[in-house]
Structures are given as C-alpha cells and as structure tokens.
Amino acid sequence: MERELWPRLYHLVMEVGQTLRLTDVTYQPHIIVLVFLWAALHDRPVSWACDERNWATTTLRPATLPDPSTLSRRLRRVDTAMLMRALVQRCARKETRNSSP
C-alpha cells in the first residue's frame, strides 16, 4: 500500500508546498512534512525517516534530509502546521468533489 500511496502524497505535498516558502531556513516546510509523512506511512519514528538508507525504495524523496532534532523542532512550528492544514483542506476538497453526484 505504501508504494501506491507515497507518489500521491509526495506530489500533493510538493504542489501545496509551493504556496508556502520561507527565507532563512535550510529545509522548507514541505520537506519537513514529507519526512514526517514517510515515517507515518511506514509506522516508524521520525528519526527513522531522517536516515537516507530508509529511503532506498523510492526516487521520490528530498535531496537532503534533516536531522531528527531539526525535524522534531520544525514539526512544532506554525509554518509546518499551516502547511499540514492546507494539505488536509486540499484533501477534503478533493473528497467533496469526488463524492458529489
């Protein structure tokens, strides 16, 4: 299931992530969310997702990965929460359109 879901998640995060760009950060919010979702999708801790060896099964991945401490800190920031909310809203809109008669 992960192999089917990941490409859809990846492209959705990349698309929505274009709407939120920050200056003075090494990792944009969409990278933080991608790494977080990779961990969640595989039912692993976020530290696992920060190890590039655990991304060997896909070419859809960030060029560089944050350290676990960076990921943990950035997941608590407002900008990351805003992006996650935008992703949920986009999914809800798609679901509404798909369920309309």
ABEGO torsion letter per residue (X at the ends): XAAAAAAAAAAAAAAAAAABBBBGBABBAAAAAAAAAAAAAAGBBAAAAABAAAAAABABBBABBBBAAAAAAAAABAAAAAAAAAAAAAAAAAAAAAABX
